[in-house]
Amino acid sequence: MLNSIRELFRYRELLYFLTLREIKVRYKQTIMGILWAVLQPLVLMGVFTVIFSIIVKVPSEGIPYPVFSYSALLPWVFFSTSLTSGSMSLVQETAL
């Protein structure tokens, strides 16, 4: 365990540049760019707010429902995207 932490620390610049390259490539090819990363959770928050607070009337313990849903959606979208990207990188970068 300690050796893998040392190795990760030693190759931190490589990890930084590979991550930076991935971000540049991903958002350079889209029309909306990095705005899509912000817009996607906001649209999802709007849909959840309409469905769960207006139609289903789920209580949010006094917290405004958009804040309530966004606070749950943000980590979920991060986790989901990270898991998908991480598994795809294992398949695509097998030579590395």
ZAMARGU-4260 file (C-alpha; in steps of 0.2 Angstrom, whole numbers, plus 5000, padded with zeros to 4 digits):
<rodrens>
0) 5000/5000/5000 | 5014/5012/5005 | 5023/5008/4989 | 5008/5012/4978 | 5006/5029/4986
5) 5024/5033/4984 | 5023/5028/4966 | 5007/5038/4963 | 5016/5053/4971 | 5031/5050/4960
10) 5020/5050/4944 | 5009/5064/4949 | 5014/5075/4934 | 5010/5061/4922 | 4993/5059/4930
15) 4990/5078/4929 | 4995/5080/4911 | 4985/5065/4906 | 4970/5072/4915 | 4972/5089/4907
20) 4974/5081/4890 | 4957/5071/4892 | 4948/5087/4898 | 4954/5097/4883 | 4950/5083/4870
25) 4933/5080/4878 | 4927/5098/4878 | 4936/5104/4862 | 4925/5092/4851 | 4908/5099/4858
30) 4899/5114/4852 | 4895/5120/4869 | 4912/5116/4877 | 4913/5116/4896 | 4896/5124/4897
35) 4889/5106/4895 | 4897/5100/4911 | 4888/5114/4920 | 4872/5114/4910 | 4869/5095/4912
40) 4866/5094/4931 | 4856/5110/4930 | 4844/5103/4918 | 4843/5087/4928 | 4839/5097/4943
45) 4825/5106/4934 | 4818/5090/4929 | 4819/5082/4946 | 4812/5098/4954 | 4797/5097/4943
50) 4794/5079/4945 | 4797/5076/4963 | 4792/5093/4971 | 4777/5098/4960 | 4770/5081/4954
55) 4774/5069/4967 | 4776/5082/4981 | 4791/5074/4990 | 4795/5084/5006 | 4812/5092/5007
60) 4813/5096/5026 | 4811/5115/5023 | 4825/5116/5010 | 4821/5123/4993 | 4819/5108/4982
65) 4831/5114/4968 | 4845/5115/4981 | 4840/5099/4989 | 4840/5089/4972 | 4856/5098/4966
70) 4865/5093/4982 | 4862/5075/4978 | 4864/5076/4959 | 4881/5084/4959 | 4890/5070/4968
75) 4880/5057/4958 | 4884/5064/4941 | 4902/5065/4947 | 4903/5047/4952 | 4893/5041/4937
80) 4904/5050/4925 | 4920/5045/4934 | 4916/5027/4934 | 4911/5027/4916 | 4927/5036/4911
85) 4938/5026/4922 | 4932/5009/4915 | 4933/5016/4897 | 4951/5022/4900 | 4956/5004/4906
90) 4949/4997/4890 | 4956/5010/4879 | 4973/5013/4887 | 4978/4995/4889 | 4996/4998/4882
95) 4999/5012/4895
</rodrens>
